Amino acid sequence: MCALGAVLTFSAAAQAQSPIRIGEINSYKAQPAFLEPYRNGWEMALGEINAGGGVLGKKLEVIARDDNGNPGDSVRVAEELVARERVSLLFGGFLSNTGLALADYAKRRKIFFLAAEPLTDKLVWENGNKYTYRLRPSTYMLVASLVKEAARLKKKRWAIVYPNYEYGQTSVASFKKLLKEAQPDVEFVAEQAPPLGKIDAGAVTQALADAKPDAIFNALFAADLGKFVREGNTRGLFEGREVVSMLTGEPEYLDPLKGEAPVNWIVTGYPWYALTTTEHKKFVDAYRRKFNDYPRNGSLVGYSALMSIAAGLKKAGSVDSDKLAAAFSGLKVDTPVGQITYRAQDHQSTLGAFVGRTGVKDGKGIMTSFTYVDGATLQLPDAEVKKLRPAD
């Protein structure tokens, strides 16, 4: 009996010391420009959390898997993490289609999922569910942050270019709707929708130029954006035309263009080099010390995602998915760019967007004349959200 008691005591102690295992799923091979800094961000947060004693008396352990940018693989590795690795919750996701697949998995398996990056509106509206929350601003929120500036241009003839999948399609739908509401006489004279990662930049650029638009709305990113910018510069597409562009001010996509970066585009992004708050400077200094590099937007997202999970676990007092989902409702989290709240009505965080113009300084693209738009001001009215979102 003494021996049995000793074994049970040892087992209980070992269980108390075992870490909280968290599954992370992302498209690291397919989207390295954003996701390598993103991984750095959550790794830095993980180190800080564990150095501070962990959460609920336990260290956190993150087990990461690559989904190859494929929704089917996303679900497969999610099941592997839950069934084989025994993780208590999931976070991550980059592309909108993989994010939707993971949200559906979370609903079916009744496991908590924090979507760090996927931008599709469906994640918190039509396909929203009890177990899924989202950190990044949605496509609607990012478009809404840009439309006010677009309407001020008073340009009538608009051309549009976007990647032909969920994120691009919803971005364009929101832009058309919101700009029409702000400027009823607007016309959309050309639309180009190349497959993600497979843009024929010459053909796209020529088609937009042939339409002779007054302004262009662009939702391309990553390698597609670089090809479009270089071809547009070569063919003079942007000369004398305003361009309003999603994501282009993010260092992940602006930095590779170097001196070829577009000038005077209206963009959303992350001007890390010009933010002077104490909290942000502390974040940048810690990031530089750890990685000998500067943060990108992915770094901010990865860091804030794991800090959100730590805050949610602490509030829930448990790794139980139902308790964690309840704890995230109204959860407030301090991030390097200010405090955010995870809204009860749609599970969307109030993380906002930096909106400004692009420029080139010392041979490198930057954001200038930017402002931070609070995500709480970019939401649909609650009554509209209720119509769009199914009951949990």
Disulfide bonds with the S-S distance in Angstrom:
none
